[in-house]
Amino acid sequence: MRLDCLTVNVPTAGTRVQLDVGGGLNAVDKILWLRAKGRPNNTGTAYVGISDVSATNGYSLENNDDVGLTLDFRGLGGRIQASDVWVDAATNADKVEFALLLE
C-alpha cells in the first residue's frame, strides 16, 4: 500500500478532468481509500464523480468545507481504478485536493 496526495486542476469550468492526469498516478492504480475536498481558495464549487461528472451530476465540494468526501472501498470489500474518478468545477482553474490510499 502507498499514500499519495495530489491536486487536480480544472482549467476550464464544465470540462471534466480525470484523476489519473498528472500527479504521478497511473490509470490502473487501485484506490482503496479516498478523501477529496475543494481548495480553500476556490471561487466556486468543485465536483467529484465518474466519467459523466458535472455541476448537475456529481458530489459537490465547497471551498470552505473541511470534511469534503471520504470513501473507504476497503470496507466494501473492493477498490476502484484511479481512472474511474473525475472532477469538474463551476469556475475556471478551481482545484480538488485528494489523499489516496493505493494498493
Buried (B, 14 or more C-beta within 10 A) or exposed (E): EEEBEBEBBBEEBEEBBBBBBEBEBEEEBBBBBBBBBBBEEBEBBBBBBEEEBBBEEBBEBBBEEEEBBEBEBBEEEEBBBBBBBBBBBBBBBBBBBBBBBBE
